[in-house]
Amino acid sequence: MPKQTTEVDRLVGIRITALRKAKGLSQTALGNAVGVTFQQVQKYEKGQNRVGAGRLREIARLLEVPVSAFFEEPGDASARDDNVFGFLSTQGAIDVLRAYVQIEDDQLRREVLAIVRSAARLSRPQGSGVAAIE
């Protein structure tokens, strides 16, 4: 029976993507560092291919996180964590967060957040049922 990827493989991929972007690494740079092509990194990140234990350990070392960062921990808020990693894997999310944390004035931060929330409400279709991010 051929090996098949699982939901865990997909979640590991989402976390690799978010952590890689947070470090400012491209798929090519990560691939070169661990000895695979950027296409293989894409497959890992989409959950299409499983990441072997040794390679995952090397990825964790390069991203400066423990291997456990890629997995659910007993008693953690895994649903919340998966949402966070899902948000961080959204195109541009890491860039927005980097820019936001560079704003030193608290009032300006609140105003930027208000603008982003307003833009989110305007872009959401009426009756979409998507909960507001507060």
LINGI-V300661 format. One line per field, one symbol per residue. psi: psi as a letter, one per 40 degrees, with the letter a starting at -180 (. if undefined). burial: I if it has 24 or more other ideal C-beta (glycine too) atoms within 12 Angstrom, else O. Layout:
# LINGI-V300661
psi: ???
burial: ???
This chain:
# LINGI-V300661
psi: hihiiiddddddddddddddddefiidddddddefiiddddddddeediihiddddddddddefiideeeiiiheigdddddddddddehheddddddddeehdhdddddddddddddddddehihfeehiih.
burial: OOOOOOOOIIIIIIIIIIIIIIOOIOIOOIIOOIOIOOOIIOIIIOIOIIIOOOIIOOIIOIIOOOIOIIIOOOOOOOOOOIOIIOOIIOOOOIOOOOOOOOOOOOOOOOOOOOOOOOOOOOOOOOOOOOOOOO
